[in-house]
Amino acid sequence: MDISEEFDKITNNMDFYIEKLVDSGVAIVASVITLIVGLWLIKRVVKFITAYMDRKEFDPTLKPFLRDIINVGLRAMLIISVVGMLGVEMTSFIAVLGAAGLAVGLALQGSLSNFAGGVIVLILKPYKVGEFIEVGSVMGTVKEIQIFYTVLLSPDNKTITLPNGTMANTNIINYSRQGTRRLDMRFGVAYGTDAEKVKTILTDIAENDERVLKDKEPLIRMVEMGDSSVDYNFRVWVNGADYWPMYYDFNEKVYARFNKEGISIPFPQMDVHLFKKN
């Protein structure tokens, strides 16, 4: 092979690699532009959908969940498109993606459980955004239901994050769902106190508070003769929003009325009898 043929071969190879390099550079630039524009469009689409759901007054429980699902789904489609523009065979990419998904799924079983729990919560709706619930040892107002977690705001303004997998498989007490609640209180008086007088006072307090619901009779009965006091149940029905204000108000009212009527509220005590041996 003479020098001219060798030079032509090198030139042709250089042209081939330069062409490939240019094509790759164009693909990379196009992919980067597509990625940037795509992310911007996704942001706008998610913002538009969120505004649309606000206008149509979608269930507050569904809005954050649907927003996150749409956001994640569009980003996944964008990434697949960008990878395809770079010349990666989609069949091989999907196979690799499937294998990676399996590995990630095994590593993130808890997160997948939380995702499934979030779907169950949205379908069965044991609670919704804005409702006051109790879960185990914590309670608070539901602030947001995300893909993997439920966020509560406690009465003392603490943010509580609970996994949806747990929420779908545990006992939940919903204090807001029914709208009304029964206020249960117990008051103790000293032995020897006239029972009818105690019941009359408690009944008067209940009947003269306009927040007590009148369609359900209050229950005021002697419930127990304890070691140090005779105890009375005081049960009235109230609106959920009035529960805690009335709980504190009734404690104060009963204490004031008992003092005014001369009814003693005993503290724990014990009688000790001494016997002298002969």
Steps between C-alpha positions, in 0.01 A plus 500: 500500500649831393501820703208659309272204571597506869431872511158453337415229752595722793306790347191284454522375859540854627198609298301211640592578862450872450156430355417272792631759744292771338192277502561414864555865588178596326314219679643606836416864444149408380455271802612770744268754337216249506567426865505867600193591295322183615560574868374855449189375320434237768521769765249712308268204438503399868434862600211521252347172620533612863324828420230309310438270797478805726242663271293182476524455878650151486510302822795647699605143575549417132670818380854449638494130414390553139746787461791280611392206283472720189834666574683168545333342195584790266860511621539126441367538144738791441802301617409207273466739203835665572675164530347396165632820336851406614482188285449245774298200381168523681460122518829467684426809706160369607657164590766674708234728648289197592793328669588820682135544597494151646815565700371835620165345582664236717713765669206734554227262604399735779458792259291289262289394796455868585397573141244219506381626838452848354284357221291306754456811714381702200256228393353414840537853646524419873608863534527810284698823502374727778367221725627440852617142556681286754748232392664299775659743742475808276213722390462804282329665205572344159702759312597303188482149354811442287601201286688328782410693816214670682584828674317601818509828690474440874297729731828651626612572140739208450530343156453121518591285199352149488564233233193413296577129534443535873189715448340232283563226757429657836208621709404860422264707714336776297357772726371720218306262277169503692488870583374447856662340803393383841675684779569251782603635840502361853461696823553368850332628820540412864307216658182624665423756226137501382499314167194683365660834576813406308298382198284813508808725493665311216174491302454875547853568375440285189158649420618859531792467260374577149785303344357173632298332222136482605395214271680248724431472869797545735589205720573588864510199731688365798754256357724384784552509874877521512751483783486875567201637307165435340547549126246630246513468122428821311433436130372755248511525121682792339630612163851378431643852493357571846636188668815634667368849586199339672717243675697777673193718557304221669788423735501862612120526522459181702779597738344845555147361553613227739684760708195728499266218605737374768571170326840361587730357235713249693860408447630142540496405866524200727348428842740326737355320802728417794415220739662463837585147602416399856 
